[in-house]
Amino acid sequence: MPNSTTTHNEATPDHAIWDSLKQAIARSSGFKRWYADHRGSMDLEQLTVDKQVSTYLKETLETLAY
């Protein structure tokens, strides 16, 4: 996804749910902690909110699966 907003053509219920969920995750204490911990090792400011949250979720799930 190129950015964190949806266009008119993409405004489906799934996209609305993802946008809402993504914003809630980005405001969570766990995400904020992860962001602070990874700020130096990753160029997070250059990533969209979509990519930041997706990376956070992927790493979190990998940790839980381990």
A tleap script that builds the chain and sets N, CA, C and O, in Angstrom:
source leaprc.protein.ff14SB
mol = sequence {
  NMET PRO ASN SER THR THR THR HIE ASN GLU
  ALA THR PRO ASP HIE ALA ILE TRP ASP SER
  LEU LYS GLN ALA ILE ALA ARG SER SER GLY
  PHE LYS ARG TRP TYR ALA ASP HIE ARG GLY
  SER MET ASP LEU GLU GLN LEU THR VAL ASP
  LYS GLN VAL SER THR TYR LEU LYS GLU THR
  LEU GLU THR LEU ALA CTYR
}
set mol.1.N position { 0.843 -1.175 0.000 }
set mol.1.CA position { 0.000 0.000 0.000 }
set mol.1.C position { 0.891 1.241 0.000 }
set mol.1.O position { 1.780 1.341 0.845 }
set mol.2.N position { 0.692 2.166 -0.892 }
set mol.2.CA position { 1.573 3.310 -0.986 }
set mol.2.C position { 1.429 4.325 0.135 }
set mol.2.O position { 2.388 5.032 0.442 }
set mol.3.N position { 0.264 4.419 0.753 }
set mol.3.CA position { 0.108 5.354 1.863 }
set mol.3.C position { -0.955 4.844 2.816 }
set mol.3.O position { -1.548 3.786 2.602 }
set mol.4.N position { -1.188 5.613 3.876 }
set mol.4.CA position { -2.089 5.132 4.923 }
set mol.4.C position { -3.541 5.534 4.712 }
set mol.4.O position { -4.393 5.223 5.545 }
set mol.5.N position { -3.835 6.210 3.629 }
set mol.5.CA position { -5.219 6.595 3.359 }
set mol.5.C position { -5.748 5.784 2.195 }
set mol.5.O position { -4.980 5.263 1.387 }
set mol.6.N position { -7.042 5.679 2.116 }
set mol.6.CA position { -7.656 4.950 1.012 }
set mol.6.C position { -8.273 5.932 0.039 }
set mol.6.O position { -8.709 7.016 0.426 }
set mol.7.N position { -8.307 5.545 -1.228 }
set mol.7.CA position { -8.964 6.372 -2.228 }
set mol.7.C position { -10.436 6.015 -2.260 }
set mol.7.O position { -10.868 5.055 -1.620 }
set mol.8.N position { -11.191 6.779 -2.995 }
set mol.8.CA position { -12.629 6.535 -3.098 }
set mol.8.C position { -12.908 5.118 -3.608 }
set mol.8.O position { -13.819 4.450 -3.121 }
set mol.9.N position { -12.127 4.664 -4.583 }
set mol.9.CA position { -12.336 3.332 -5.156 }
set mol.9.C position { -12.011 2.220 -4.168 }
set mol.9.O position { -12.536 1.113 -4.295 }
set mol.10.N position { -11.157 2.492 -3.188 }
set mol.10.CA position { -10.753 1.472 -2.225 }
set mol.10.C position { -11.582 1.513 -0.944 }
set mol.10.O position { -11.335 0.717 -0.038 }
set mol.11.N position { -12.531 2.390 -0.845 }
set mol.11.CA position { -13.278 2.605 0.393 }
set mol.11.C position { -14.291 1.487 0.627 }
set mol.11.O position { -15.499 1.720 0.604 }
set mol.12.N position { -13.798 0.295 0.847 }
set mol.12.CA position { -14.638 -0.854 1.148 }
set mol.12.C position { -14.675 -1.045 2.655 }
set mol.12.O position { -13.857 -0.468 3.371 }
set mol.13.N position { -15.605 -1.838 3.141 }
set mol.13.CA position { -15.643 -2.090 4.588 }
set mol.13.C position { -14.324 -2.642 5.127 }
set mol.13.O position { -13.913 -2.284 6.231 }
set mol.14.N position { -13.657 -3.507 4.364 }
set mol.14.CA position { -12.374 -4.050 4.816 }
set mol.14.C position { -11.328 -2.957 4.989 }
set mol.14.O position { -10.574 -2.960 5.962 }
set mol.15.N position { -11.285 -2.031 4.052 }
set mol.15.CA position { -10.319 -0.938 4.153 }
set mol.15.C position { -10.654 -0.026 5.326 }
set mol.15.O position { -9.753 0.450 6.018 }
set mol.16.N position { -11.924 0.220 5.553 }
set mol.16.CA position { -12.332 1.055 6.683 }
set mol.16.C position { -11.944 0.396 8.001 }
set mol.16.O position { -11.479 1.064 8.926 }
set mol.17.N position { -12.136 -0.910 8.080 }
set mol.17.CA position { -11.758 -1.647 9.293 }
set mol.17.C position { -10.250 -1.587 9.480 }
set mol.17.O position { -9.777 -1.327 10.586 }
set mol.18.N position { -9.482 -1.826 8.408 }
set mol.18.CA position { -8.024 -1.790 8.508 }
set mol.18.C position { -7.544 -0.401 8.917 }
set mol.18.O position { -6.663 -0.284 9.768 }
set mol.19.N position { -8.108 0.654 8.327 }
set mol.19.CA position { -7.706 2.012 8.699 }
set mol.19.C position { -7.951 2.273 10.179 }
set mol.19.O position { -7.096 2.840 10.860 }
set mol.20.N position { -9.098 1.866 10.674 }
set mol.20.CA position { -9.428 2.057 12.085 }
set mol.20.C position { -8.509 1.233 12.982 }
set mol.20.O position { -8.000 1.736 13.984 }
set mol.21.N position { -8.301 -0.013 12.628 }
set mol.21.CA position { -7.439 -0.900 13.405 }
set mol.21.C position { -5.995 -0.409 13.390 }
set mol.21.O position { -5.322 -0.410 14.421 }
set mol.22.N position { -5.531 0.002 12.235 }
set mol.22.CA position { -4.165 0.499 12.086 }
set mol.22.C position { -3.928 1.712 12.985 }
set mol.22.O position { -2.892 1.805 13.644 }
set mol.23.N position { -4.869 2.625 13.014 }
set mol.23.CA position { -4.724 3.809 13.861 }
set mol.23.C position { -4.735 3.435 15.343 }
set mol.23.O position { -3.977 4.002 16.130 }
set mol.24.N position { -5.579 2.497 15.723 }
set mol.24.CA position { -5.622 2.045 17.120 }
set mol.24.C position { -4.306 1.375 17.510 }
set mol.24.O position { -3.795 1.604 18.606 }
set mol.25.N position { -3.762 0.557 16.629 }
set mol.25.CA position { -2.486 -0.110 16.904 }
set mol.25.C position { -1.374 0.924 17.020 }
set mol.25.O position { -0.546 0.837 17.926 }
set mol.26.N position { -1.342 1.891 16.125 }
set mol.26.CA position { -0.296 2.917 16.136 }
set mol.26.C position { -0.334 3.760 17.409 }
set mol.26.O position { 0.685 4.329 17.800 }
set mol.27.N position { -1.486 3.848 18.053 }
set mol.27.CA position { -1.605 4.607 19.308 }
set mol.27.C position { -1.348 3.746 20.542 }
set mol.27.O position { -1.297 4.270 21.654 }
set mol.28.N position { -1.187 2.445 20.366 }
set mol.28.CA position { -1.033 1.549 21.513 }
set mol.28.C position { 0.348 1.682 22.149 }
set mol.28.O position { 1.316 2.063 21.490 }
set mol.29.N position { 0.421 1.365 23.433 }
set mol.29.CA position { 1.698 1.449 24.144 }
set mol.29.C position { 2.703 0.438 23.593 }
set mol.29.O position { 3.898 0.727 23.534 }
set mol.30.N position { 2.233 -0.737 23.192 }
set mol.30.CA position { 3.132 -1.739 22.628 }
set mol.30.C position { 3.784 -1.266 21.337 }
set mol.30.O position { 4.982 -1.463 21.133 }
set mol.31.N position { 2.996 -0.642 20.465 }
set mol.31.CA position { 3.543 -0.120 19.218 }
set mol.31.C position { 4.521 1.010 19.506 }
set mol.31.O position { 5.591 1.070 18.901 }
set mol.32.N position { 4.169 1.902 20.415 }
set mol.32.CA position { 5.054 3.022 20.752 }
set mol.32.C position { 6.385 2.521 21.301 }
set mol.32.O position { 7.438 3.068 20.975 }
set mol.33.N position { 6.341 1.491 22.128 }
set mol.33.CA position { 7.567 0.904 22.675 }
set mol.33.C position { 8.394 0.278 21.555 }
set mol.33.O position { 9.604 0.489 21.476 }
set mol.34.N position { 7.733 -0.493 20.687 }
set mol.34.CA position { 8.416 -1.112 19.550 }
set mol.34.C position { 9.045 -0.039 18.668 }
set mol.34.O position { 10.191 -0.178 18.240 }
set mol.35.N position { 8.306 1.023 18.398 }
set mol.35.CA position { 8.793 2.110 17.546 }
set mol.35.C position { 10.047 2.732 18.149 }
set mol.35.O position { 11.031 2.960 17.445 }
set mol.36.N position { 10.012 3.005 19.447 }
set mol.36.CA position { 11.166 3.602 20.124 }
set mol.36.C position { 12.370 2.659 20.089 }
set mol.36.O position { 13.501 3.107 19.896 }
set mol.37.N position { 12.137 1.374 20.273 }
set mol.37.CA position { 13.218 0.383 20.268 }
set mol.37.C position { 13.842 0.205 18.885 }
set mol.37.O position { 15.032 -0.092 18.782 }
set mol.38.N position { 13.056 0.382 17.823 }
set mol.38.CA position { 13.538 0.123 16.466 }
set mol.38.C position { 13.916 1.383 15.699 }
set mol.38.O position { 14.363 1.305 14.554 }
set mol.39.N position { 13.743 2.506 16.305 }
set mol.39.CA position { 13.992 3.764 15.618 }
set mol.39.C position { 15.417 3.876 15.087 }
set mol.39.O position { 15.630 4.357 13.974 }
set mol.40.N position { 16.389 3.437 15.876 }
set mol.40.CA position { 17.776 3.542 15.448 }
set mol.40.C position { 18.181 2.511 14.417 }
set mol.40.O position { 19.039 2.779 13.576 }
set mol.41.N position { 17.579 1.340 14.469 }
set mol.41.CA position { 17.981 0.258 13.573 }
set mol.41.C position { 17.194 0.229 12.265 }
set mol.41.O position { 17.615 -0.413 11.302 }
set mol.42.N position { 16.074 0.908 12.226 }
set mol.42.CA position { 15.252 0.957 11.012 }
set mol.42.C position { 14.934 2.416 10.709 }
set mol.42.O position { 14.842 3.232 11.625 }
set mol.43.N position { 14.769 2.746 9.455 }
set mol.43.CA position { 14.411 4.105 9.068 }
set mol.43.C position { 12.889 4.230 9.063 }
set mol.43.O position { 12.271 4.397 8.012 }
set mol.44.N position { 12.301 4.147 10.248 }
set mol.44.CA position { 10.843 4.085 10.369 }
set mol.44.C position { 10.137 5.334 9.872 }
set mol.44.O position { 9.017 5.256 9.366 }
set mol.45.N position { 10.783 6.491 10.012 }
set mol.45.CA position { 10.141 7.731 9.584 }
set mol.45.C position { 9.856 7.737 8.086 }
set mol.45.O position { 8.958 8.442 7.625 }
set mol.46.N position { 10.622 6.952 7.325 }
set mol.46.CA position { 10.443 6.901 5.876 }
set mol.46.C position { 9.313 5.963 5.456 }
set mol.46.O position { 8.895 5.976 4.298 }
set mol.47.N position { 8.819 5.151 6.387 }
set mol.47.CA position { 7.765 4.187 6.079 }
set mol.47.C position { 6.386 4.790 6.320 }
set mol.47.O position { 6.225 5.666 7.170 }
set mol.48.N position { 5.405 4.322 5.578 }
set mol.48.CA position { 4.027 4.737 5.815 }
set mol.48.C position { 3.530 4.095 7.108 }
set mol.48.O position { 4.135 3.148 7.611 }
set mol.49.N position { 2.443 4.606 7.633 }
set mol.49.CA position { 1.834 4.008 8.824 }
set mol.49.C position { 1.444 2.560 8.525 }
set mol.49.O position { 1.597 1.688 9.379 }
set mol.50.N position { 0.945 2.304 7.323 }
set mol.50.CA position { 0.607 0.927 6.920 }
set mol.50.C position { 1.802 0.003 7.104 }
set mol.50.O position { 1.690 -1.056 7.721 }
set mol.51.N position { 2.949 0.413 6.564 }
set mol.51.CA position { 4.148 -0.429 6.606 }
set mol.51.C position { 4.680 -0.552 8.036 }
set mol.51.O position { 5.121 -1.628 8.441 }
set mol.52.N position { 4.640 0.535 8.796 }
set mol.52.CA position { 5.087 0.483 10.189 }
set mol.52.C position { 4.256 -0.517 10.983 }
set mol.52.O position { 4.803 -1.371 11.681 }
set mol.53.N position { 2.949 -0.412 10.877 }
set mol.53.CA position { 2.057 -1.301 11.628 }
set mol.53.C position { 2.198 -2.737 11.131 }
set mol.53.O position { 2.217 -3.669 11.935 }
set mol.54.N position { 2.298 -2.925 9.821 }
set mol.54.CA position { 2.472 -4.277 9.280 }
set mol.54.C position { 3.763 -4.913 9.787 }
set mol.54.O position { 3.777 -6.091 10.144 }
set mol.55.N position { 4.842 -4.143 9.819 }
set mol.55.CA position { 6.122 -4.646 10.316 }
set mol.55.C position { 6.030 -4.978 11.796 }
set mol.55.O position { 6.527 -6.014 12.237 }
set mol.56.N position { 5.394 -4.100 12.562 }
set mol.56.CA position { 5.197 -4.341 13.995 }
set mol.56.C position { 4.407 -5.626 14.227 }
set mol.56.O position { 4.790 -6.451 15.056 }
set mol.57.N position { 3.311 -5.796 13.501 }
set mol.57.CA position { 2.489 -6.998 13.666 }
set mol.57.C position { 3.251 -8.256 13.263 }
set mol.57.O position { 3.157 -9.283 13.936 }
set mol.58.N position { 3.996 -8.180 12.183 }
set mol.58.CA position { 4.769 -9.339 11.728 }
set mol.58.C position { 5.796 -9.736 12.784 }
set mol.58.O position { 5.905 -10.913 13.131 }
set mol.59.N position { 6.545 -8.768 13.294 }
set mol.59.CA position { 7.562 -9.071 14.305 }
set mol.59.C position { 6.930 -9.584 15.592 }
set mol.59.O position { 7.467 -10.490 16.229 }
set mol.60.N position { 5.809 -9.017 15.973 }
set mol.60.CA position { 5.125 -9.456 17.193 }
set mol.60.C position { 4.637 -10.893 17.046 }
set mol.60.O position { 4.813 -11.706 17.953 }
set mol.61.N position { 4.031 -11.203 15.914 }
set mol.61.CA position { 3.548 -12.569 15.684 }
set mol.61.C position { 4.695 -13.568 15.584 }
set mol.61.O position { 4.574 -14.695 16.063 }
set mol.62.N position { 5.805 -13.171 14.969 }
set mol.62.CA position { 6.971 -14.054 14.904 }
set mol.62.C position { 7.509 -14.341 16.305 }
set mol.62.O position { 7.904 -15.468 16.605 }
set mol.63.N position { 7.522 -13.322 17.156 }
set mol.63.CA position { 7.984 -13.499 18.532 }
set mol.63.C position { 7.056 -14.431 19.293 }
set mol.63.O position { 7.515 -15.307 20.025 }
set mol.64.N position { 5.760 -14.248 19.125 }
set mol.64.CA position { 4.797 -15.106 19.813 }
set mol.64.C position { 4.875 -16.545 19.316 }
set mol.64.O position { 4.702 -17.481 20.096 }
set mol.65.N position { 5.131 -16.724 18.035 }
set mol.65.CA position { 5.215 -18.066 17.461 }
set mol.65.C position { 6.489 -18.784 17.882 }
set mol.65.O position { 6.542 -20.014 17.877 }
set mol.66.N position { 7.502 -18.032 18.241 }
set mol.66.CA position { 8.774 -18.602 18.640 }
set mol.66.C position { 8.629 -19.245 19.986 }
set mol.66.O position { 9.595 -19.793 20.515 }
savepdb mol mol.pdb
quit
